[in-house]
Amino acid sequence: MHLILTIISAVVLLFMGGQRAWTQGSGPDFRLPVDMAIESTGTLLVVDQHSQRRSIIRIDPLTGSRTTVSDDVTGDGPFFDQPIGIVIENDQSLLITDESIDAVIRVNPITGSRVLISGCPEVDDPCPVPLVGAGPAFDNPVDIAIGPAGAILVVDQTLATVMRLDATTGERIVFSGPGVGTGPAMLSPRDVVSDGAGGWFVTDVGLNAVLRLEPGTGNRTILSDAVTGVGPAFGRPEGIDVAPDGALLVADATLSALLRVDTTTGDRTVVSDATMGMGPNFLFPASVAVAADGSAFVVDQSQPAIFQVNTTTGDRTVTSRPSSLTISPPSGRYVNGQTFDLTLLATGSGNTAIDITATLDDNDVMPILAPCLSPTPLTGGGVALRCSNATGLLGLTPGRHVLRVSLTLFDNVTMVTSPRLTNEVVWEILLVP
């Protein structure tokens, strides 16, 4: 995820270019939505990985309203640390992968209570206590899926392995990975979905491909990549699900698009992006879940928002989006001496930002930024504040820097202020000769 970037703020500027920035739904905000599942009732369950949330949130798809299912204060049991993947069991219980604890946690969807069923009971790495369940330890479990016969697979990104999980005993068995199964080695598998017949499809952000895993053997073949199948090449294939017609829907974070993949030919077509379909654009689509009516719900990490997509027309509507503050450039690695603009994107009710505070490495930098920040109201609510050449103003030197920003939105018509919006980014400035 951490890349040396040469083009900064592009996604924010694209978002500002005529796109609406409305909020949708009430209830607890989410900060960093990373995955989603759809309950039998049609409600959405979203995993929020942000350090100040670490929660499972239920969303009404009609109103966008949000309620907390499980977090540090809702439900008992072991706390989440970095929850990332979710799947719903046949009894409607939830299975959550946590990539920091290196474990799978079962969550009661009514009470929010949590039970660790497989992996390490503690955050420390390597695990200082006996694992729950036999088999190889998880290293970075990022996704989980269930097949029609109840088989459960867990994707471990660091191990480049897909494991079969016994949800009763917690036992872990390698299904496909180094030394198990033939075919091209996975590099950085990200998401997995059942093909409905015992096999599986996996996205791999290292290979920029979708792989097919054969039932029983775990043998791997490339279903679709830059040389297999025609159509736009993947940029970063993240989330994957199966459409009612059997085709695959893949959320590509780099292309900011939802793609359709033919499971016979590997051909790729754009379902929805900035040029296909109407509505607000994706920025970083990371997960997709297909509803009973054939529409697709997409998690966009960067906005953050949940979109509903008409898979026939590509039209996009916001299902749920809290008030939020986005800082660009985002957390990541950058080259010493590289020039970038700073953009603060505050969305919510109101078009004026007031009471802005900003600290860099715990030092107040508002006297420096205030004369530079140029506001642009956003249609639908919110404001973008942009400061050109923030690199020079902030005097960033090689090393780690934390920028924390807080502000309030004010509505000049209703004279109402929004809840306080806060966020932070961590920039690693690399010394390049």
PyMOL commands that set and color helices and strands:
alter all, ss='L'
color gray80, all
select helices_A, chain A and resi 10-16+366-369+390-394
alter helices_A, ss='H'
color red, helices_A
select strands_A, chain A and resi 33-38+44-48+55-59+66-70+83-88+94-98+103-107+114-119+141-146+152-156+161-165+172-176+189-194+200-204+209-213+220-224+237-242+248-252+257-261+268-272+285-290+296-300+305-309+316-320+324-328+332-335+342-347+352-360+363-364+374-377+382-387+399-411+416-417+421-430
alter strands_A, ss='S'
color yellow, strands_A
deselect
rebuild
show_as cartoon
